[in-house]
Amino acid sequence: MPVGLGCIGTDRRNGMTASPHRWTLVRSTSRGPPVSDPSVSPEPPDRQAGSFEPSFHDQEHAPKPLRSRRIADRSTVSTLLLRSPGAFWSLAVVNIFLDLFLDGPWVTIFTIGWIFSGTLAFIPQFEVVIARVLLRLRVPTDQELQRLDASWKSVLQAAGVGRHRYQLWVDDRDNVNASASGGHIVAVTRRALTSLPPRHLEAILAHELAHHLNGHSWAIIVTRWYEFPARCFLAVLQVLTVTVLRILYAFSGCGFLIGLFIAVAIPLSWFWMGVSRGSLFLQIIMLGPIVAPVLSAWVDRQAEFVADSHAAELGYGPDLIEVFDRELDESSGTEAEEGGWLSRLFSTHPPMAERIRAIELCMGQGPQ
């Protein structure tokens, strides 16, 4: 669900202490992540983004102010369009399920309620539930919070973004990664916190901030929410299909051929149904769940390039390259071969070597 940095592999699995500028965050002891203290005065107006410590490698890579207003870029719009067939499938599943237990206007009422339920993903209190239950994140400890303070503040200052917008979380998985989810969630792994130097930590945080500012994170969580009923239905259908095939195989020994026939015949029958009725919309709805995953994965990879380029605009290009180089060295350069071409086709993150070349081009260092 979260949009992550994807430093290792290609899967998307998506109170701070006082600073020299008197920025403090209140750490919750019960529920929810740290949130900004509204009583603290803002930065003096004479401080420009990028004028803070630590210093940058050189003036050429000094941060450029990034837009602070959230937008929906082409990757976000493409994600919403490509995954809309899944939402229509879910709507059909919800209607069928409600018809089994309810009658009359209650079906319409609950269906409308489900349609508007996606707005819950933008409520901070509901995001706490998403972070804890679905994403399995936790509130940072005091020591982790102290480390995050300088890095997160530096990124926000460079981008010219307000500090009150986001919730900071920690992921206990043992890899170097970070993720952005919903409208406010930013998470880093425990290993990233303990092993990365400050500039590298800032670089991956800048990457996740770019996901938020470009709308990638909220588009993913909203589409996943509306796809959930259809995914549950397909999971049940898959279990039933596998069970039937095993029974047929046990008696006839032709389970593989039958499965191949079903895998080819069902999509073709769906498409022919749309053709026979002369409905392009129906064709899209029927074939969407089959074709959309490949196209959606491609769009997700483009979103990673966009987030990398925005991190480079803030002056973190060299640091992000160093993070990727480190992970390539640890994986002995075998990342591109893992999983084969089919895995790369459905991967939500580009190979790190390609991301490095794209960042170098963004900084004007690559081949012309």
TAWOUR-V511706 format. One record per run of one state. SS is the DSSP state (~ for helix, > for strand, _ for the rest). FROM is the first residue (numbers start at 1). TO is the last residue. If there is no record, write none. Layout:
BEGIN
SS,FROM,TO ; SS,FROM,TO
END
This chain:
BEGIN
_,1,2 ; >,3,4 ; _,5,24 ; >,25,26 ; _,27,34 ; >,35,36 ; _,37,58 ; ~,59,61 ; _,62,73 ; ~,74,82 ; _,83,83 ; ~,84,101 ; _,102,104 ; ~,105,122 ; _,123,123 ; ~,124,134 ; _,135,137 ; >,138,138 ; _,139,141 ; ~,142,159 ; _,160,166 ; >,167,171 ; _,172,177 ; >,178,181 ; _,182,184 ; >,185,189 ; ~,190,195 ; _,196,197 ; ~,198,213 ; _,214,215 ; ~,216,252 ; _,253,254 ; ~,255,276 ; _,277,279 ; ~,280,330 ; _,331,334 ; ~,335,337 ; _,338,339 ; ~,340,345 ; _,346,351 ; ~,352,362 ; _,363,368
END
